[in-house]
Amino acid sequence: MGGLRVSESVVHVSELTRRFGATTALVSVSVSLPRGAVYGLVGANGAGKTTLIRHILGLLRAQSGSVRVFGVDPVADPVAVLSRIGYLSEENDLPGWMRVDELMRYTRAFYPAWDDAYAEELRRRFALDGAAKITNLSKGQRARAGLLIALAHRPELLVLDEPSSGLDPIVRRDILGAVIRTIAGEGRTVLFSSHLLEEVEQVADHVTMISCGRIVLSAPLDAIKASHRSLNEAFIAHVGSAATPTAEL
Amino acid sequence: MRSPALAIGWEFRRRHRWGLIAVAGYLFVVATIRFLILGPGEPVLVDSVRFAAVVSVPLTTTFVYLLAVFSFGFTGDLAARHSMYPARMFTLPVTNAALVGWPMLYGTAAMAILWLAARLFAVWPSGIAIPLIWPALLAAALLAWTQALTWMPYGLPGIRLIVAVLGLAALDTVVLLAIHFKAGEPRMVAILAPQVPLAYLVARFAVARARRGEVPDWRGVFGRLASNAVRTRRRDHFPSPARAQAWFEWRRHGRSLPALVALLLPFELALLWLAKDAPAFVFEILFLALITPPFMAACTAWTVSQPNPQGRDSYGVPPFIATRPLTSAELIAAKLKMAMWSTLAAWLLVLVAMPLALEWSGTWPLVTERVRRLHDAIGTPRAATVVPLILAGFIVATWKQLVQSLHIGLTGREWIVKGSVLLTLTFLIVLGPIVEWIIDSPSVQRALWNAGPLILAGLVGLKMSAAAWIATRLDRSRLLGDRALVLGAACWVVAVLALYGVLVWFFSTPFVARYVLALIAILAVPLARISAAPLALAWNRHR
């Protein structure tokens, strides 16, 4: 993956600042995501990861600075941007009343590139019953269903906001890791946020650390490893031990 | 805070502080009017419009509000199988008796205070005997049974609503019969007093079951049927994103209105069997049935306009919807389409049930006789047009009720939503006395009649200015393309012209100027509020 050629920026965020009342969530954040990279966004809870992702999806309007995804402002033209993105939300707010089959049928309508065979393959791989209602699925199964609809249209950019929070360790390692590698191997881009440094270390090409709304480190993983013994050590050096994310059991 | 009772009470107070402050403020205003303006001994005319506006409407609203507060109605899912009692409270280290008892006690106390305050400030003395205890007991019993029936887990989705409505209606019927047979206060107290402890026992049983996770599942047969339906439909794909989104909206909100109409209609039409010998009563029942869809549409509109009723943030657009690759205008179009199908489904029920009920109850001849008299009075063409026109008016009114608050609810700003509710209630409260003042003052009526065209012109100016501003914003924000804007405006003009043509044909009288009819047609066809809905959604979706 490290050998993939960087042709252009899929996401370009420049000097983005965001305030929620008296709280400043992002301070002059600038990020550029090269095509074909697996981009890990790490930080403690409340660091600003989800706020940055919501700007990229156009769910938040840039108060100052600019956000461009595929060269387009996601607020001005949400259809052009969102039709090329697969997104798994941290909240995982899939409608509980839908059945898995209905969810697939509904989501399919929005994406011309939806791959029925791939969707069915993912459904079987994730062991999801098509007739099961979303509300009756476990948290892990719901996360898999969310991942299925995020992947089945083979998006150019896959955005995963804390994808591990609903998955057990086996699913995390075998499915999420494998899926991210497959997507990156096909030349598509992945942006995923996590507070699990080990997980990021396993799959990311490039790591950006965010703390209190500021980017404190952004570099290729190999470069970080060359300058620090591990990602964990880099995190302690740049963010501090008090905020060091811990591994999830 | 060292006691669970205080903690539970504090949660009610903290969560609903603004609503409870508004109720206290209202009672204070009524008390001020009672003691400082009217005078303590001045009798109150309980059958006046002013009384209805200042006392009946706000008190009924307060009663319903307190029902929702103390049964956790604002956070629970009325249609779900599981209990509406908040599951997070099941892990508190308190007994079932405490979980049930304290909310019931606080609710009972609130209802008793509401009645006593209302009686003291609003309806006493009124020249008629107003009972002291049993109305408070009735309010407490209705609340207790609402709590018990809504906290019970059920085997099928939607059963809770039916059971609650039937249970409360049964209690109401008993009380109405007792009033009919002139039961005195001691007898009423004897009927109502056992209701609260009885409801407490049922509620305790319900919460105990819910706490153990015992939710019965009667979906076996239905589930199999649904699975088969899903299997047969698996290959059917939506032809477009717009159709998929309209399906989503229909499944989420579309069935509520027809279901509510289907629930109420049989009870209303059953009254026709009692009204065979009272023609006036028959037409009152038919009118009641006809206003049921628009009235229920007004009740369900808030769920349609709430982007995320079951979510943590019920006002914000959930990411699942916000990230659909559709424009905000397309998301609104799906809602409008769903509202149309929902309206048609509700009216289909009315139009099928009403003739059947008239026929089976033997009251058809009364209706045909009234139609014959109408025919004799206004002639064949007008008589043949007036019935479909009235019906069309009711149908459009139903649809309008469903969609006209979208521009408020979809903003996602709690202060706008609650502010608009407060404004509406204030308007309703002020409207009654103003109407009564107009009815009582011939000079005011004359002035209004003379100023009528000017007032209408002012309202039209306001509407068109708002529409122009909204169109400019829609164009600038590129939420709607030029073609869509022009097409929308053209459709609106055609609708206004059509309505104007009908009005001119129908009211061909020299007493009403044609420009007045034109102004009425412009005001009647919805424009500004519906056009503002995409702006409201975009404001919420891209914060």
Interface residues (C-beta under 8 A of the other chain):
Chain A: L57 G58 L59 L60 R61 V75 A76 D77 P78 V79 V81 L82 S83 I85 Y87 S89 E91 D93 L94 P95 G96 W97 M98 R99 D101 E102 R105 Y106 R108 A109 F110 Y111 G130 A131
Chain B: A226 S227 V230 R231 R233 R234 D236 H237 F238 P239 S240 P241 R243 A244 W247 F248 R251 R252 N308 Q310 G311 R312 P318 P319 F320 A322 T323 R324 P325 L326 T327 S328 R478 R541 H542 R543
